[in-house]
């Protein structure tokens, strides 16, 4: 009696920004080359970005498709068609840009219900959701599937962020003097000094809502099944691989 091999089906749900959507396509392709069926979830205005890459993947025999959910820009008080965070940027009015960004983040929180409807209909085996969707943990848990969190940024940034959280030096304190762990980072950078400026603190005070979303997202990310990061090994090998490891 022959046993039928079930094809795994993975959902990919990127944040609506080019810096998150483009690497998500590449990641879905990697999964697809290993025989996994992949579906990318996005909104109508962002769908054209995925059309050609998905078609090229299909031509190569990769099982990849697109799932569309409505973006609630009206409910969030955004202009019609504002479905990408890049559309919230106003170079002449940074305050308005920040207000738009807050509304955009609130709109993404309304995507939980349509996402769960897709999970209910398609029953995928796994959900890879962006770090800016902290509620995706709960959605995946409802259907008994693992949620993998995707970071649009690479290992280097998160290494630096770790040092920022580790110590709270004044803006005049060198990280390598305030944190023993930072010495290794400075050494890897060829002795470049790292200083903590005041800019991040100012941004946090200017927008508590965005700061809170980031904190919640980071917290929920640690509770996910695992995390995937957008990094290039050949450029960041010294920050990714354990010291003395041999990959040959």
C-alpha positions in Angstrom: 0.0 0.0 0.0 1.6 3.2 -1.1 1.7 6.2 1.2 0.7 9.6 -0.2 3.2 12.4 0.6 1.3 15.5 1.7 2.7 18.8 0.4 3.2 21.4 3.1 1.4 24.7 2.6 2.9 27.8 4.2 1.3 31.3 4.3 3.5 34.3 4.1 2.1 37.6 5.4 4.5 40.6 4.9 4.1 44.1 6.3 2.9 46.5 3.6 6.3 48.1 2.8 8.7 47.4 0.0 11.5 46.6 2.4 9.4 43.8 3.8 7.4 42.5 0.8 10.4 42.1 -1.5 12.4 39.8 0.8 9.3 37.9 1.6 9.0 36.9 -2.1 12.6 35.7 -2.1 11.9 33.7 1.1 8.8 32.1 -0.3 10.8 31.1 -3.4 13.3 29.3 -1.2 10.5 27.4 0.5 9.0 26.6 -2.9 12.3 25.2 -4.3 12.1 22.6 -1.5 8.6 21.4 -2.6 6.5 23.6 -0.3 3.4 25.2 -1.6 3.5 28.9 -0.7 0.9 31.6 -0.6 1.6 35.3 -0.1 -1.1 37.4 1.5 -1.4 41.0 0.6 -3.9 43.8 -0.3 -5.3 44.9 -3.7 -3.0 47.9 -4.1 0.1 45.9 -3.3 -0.8 42.9 -5.4 1.0 44.1 -8.6 4.3 44.0 -6.9 4.0 40.2 -6.5 2.5 39.4 -9.9 5.6 39.0 -12.0 7.8 37.2 -9.4 5.0 34.7 -8.7 4.5 34.1 -12.5 8.2 33.5 -13.0 8.2 31.1 -10.0 5.3 29.3 -11.5 7.1 29.0 -14.8 9.9 27.3 -13.0 7.6 24.8 -11.4 7.3 26.5 -8.0 3.9 26.2 -6.5 3.2 29.8 -5.4 0.1 31.9 -5.4 -1.4 35.1 -4.0 -4.2 35.6 -1.5 -5.9 39.0 -1.4 -7.5 40.6 1.6 -9.1 44.1 1.8 -7.1 46.8 3.5 -9.4 48.9 5.8 -8.0 52.4 4.9 -11.4 54.0 5.2 -12.0 52.6 8.7 -8.6 53.8 9.8 -9.1 57.3 8.4 -6.6 56.9 5.6 -6.9 58.3 2.0 -8.3 55.9 -0.5 -5.8 53.4 -1.8 -3.3 54.1 1.0 -2.2 50.5 1.5 1.5 50.8 1.7 3.4 52.5 4.5 5.5 54.3 1.9 2.4 56.3 1.0 2.2 57.8 4.5 5.5 59.7 4.0 5.3 63.5 3.6 8.7 65.1 3.2 7.3 68.6 3.8 5.3 67.7 6.9 6.9 65.1 9.3 4.2 65.5 11.9 1.5 64.6 9.4 3.7 61.7 8.3 3.8 60.4 11.8 0.0 60.8 12.2 -0.5 58.9 9.0 1.9 56.1 10.1 -0.1 55.7 13.4 -3.3 55.4 11.4 -1.6 52.9 9.1 -0.5 50.7 12.0 -4.1 50.8 13.4 -5.4 49.7 10.1 -3.0 46.7 10.0 -4.5 45.6 13.4 -7.8 45.3 11.6 -6.4 42.6 9.3 -6.6 39.9 11.9 -10.2 38.9 11.1 -9.6 38.6 7.3 -6.4 36.7 7.9 -8.2 34.2 10.2 -10.9 33.8 7.5 -8.1 32.7 5.1 -6.6 30.4 7.6 -10.0 28.9 8.2 -10.6 28.4 4.4 -7.2 27.1 3.4 -5.9 25.4 6.5 -2.1 26.0 5.9 0.5 24.1 7.9 2.4 27.2 9.0 2.1 31.0 9.1 5.1 33.2 8.5 3.9 36.7 9.6 5.8 40.0 9.8 7.0 41.2 13.2 4.6 44.2 12.9 1.6 41.8 13.2 2.0 40.9 16.9 -1.6 39.4 17.0 -0.6 36.8 14.4 0.5 34.5 17.3 -3.1 34.3 18.5 -4.4 33.8 15.0 -2.1 30.9 14.3 -2.8 29.4 17.7 -6.5 29.3 17.0 -5.9 26.9 14.1 -3.2 24.9 15.8 -0.3 25.9 13.5 3.1 27.5 14.3 3.7 31.1 13.7 7.2 32.1 12.5 8.0 35.8 12.8 9.8 37.5 9.9 12.1 40.5 10.6 12.5 42.7 7.5 15.9 43.8 8.9 19.0 41.8 9.3 21.1 40.3 12.1 23.4 43.3 12.5 20.6 45.7 13.4 19.2 43.3 16.0 22.6 42.8 17.4 22.9 46.5 18.0 19.4 46.7 19.3 20.3 44.1 21.9 23.1 46.3 23.2 20.8 49.3 23.4 18.4 47.3 25.5 21.3 45.9 27.6 22.5 49.3 28.8 21.1 52.8 29.2 24.2 55.0 28.9 24.0 58.7 28.5 24.4 60.1 25.1 28.1 60.8 25.9 28.9 57.2 26.8 30.5 54.8 24.4 28.7 51.5 24.2 31.9 49.6 24.4 32.7 51.3 27.7 29.2 50.8 29.1 28.6 47.2 27.9 31.2 44.4 28.1 29.4 42.6 25.3 29.7 45.5 23.0 33.5 45.1 22.9 33.0 42.2 20.5 30.9 44.2 18.2 33.3 47.1 18.1 36.1 44.6 17.4 34.2 43.1 14.5 33.7 46.5 13.1 37.4 47.1 13.1 37.5 49.3 16.2 34.8 51.7 15.1 33.4 53.5 18.2 29.7 53.2 18.9 27.9 56.0 20.6 24.3 56.3 21.7 22.7 59.4 20.5 19.5 61.2 21.5 17.6 60.8 18.3 15.9 57.5 19.1 14.7 58.9 22.5 13.2 62.0 20.8 11.3 59.8 18.2 9.9 57.7 21.0 8.6 60.7 22.9 7.1 62.1 19.7 5.2 59.0 19.0 4.3 56.7 21.9 1.9 54.7 19.7 4.6 53.6 17.3 6.9 52.9 20.2 4.3 50.8 21.9 3.6 48.7 18.7 7.4 48.1 18.4 7.6 46.9 22.0 4.6 44.7 21.8 5.8 43.3 18.4 9.2 42.4 19.9 7.6 40.8 22.9 5.3 38.7 20.9 8.1 37.8 18.5 9.9 36.1 21.3 6.8 34.0 22.0 6.6 32.8 18.4 7.8 29.4 17.2 11.0 30.9 15.8 12.2 33.9 13.8 13.4 34.5 10.3 15.7 37.4 9.5 16.5 39.2 6.2 20.3 38.8 6.1 23.1 38.1 3.6 25.5 35.6 5.0 28.5 36.7 2.8 28.2 40.3 4.2 27.2 39.5 7.8 29.0 36.2 8.5 31.0 37.6 11.4 27.8 38.6 13.2 25.8 35.4 12.4 28.1 32.4 12.8 29.6 31.4 16.2 33.2 32.3 16.6 35.5 29.6 15.3 32.7 27.8 13.4 33.6 26.0 10.2 31.0 26.0 7.4 33.2 24.3 4.8 
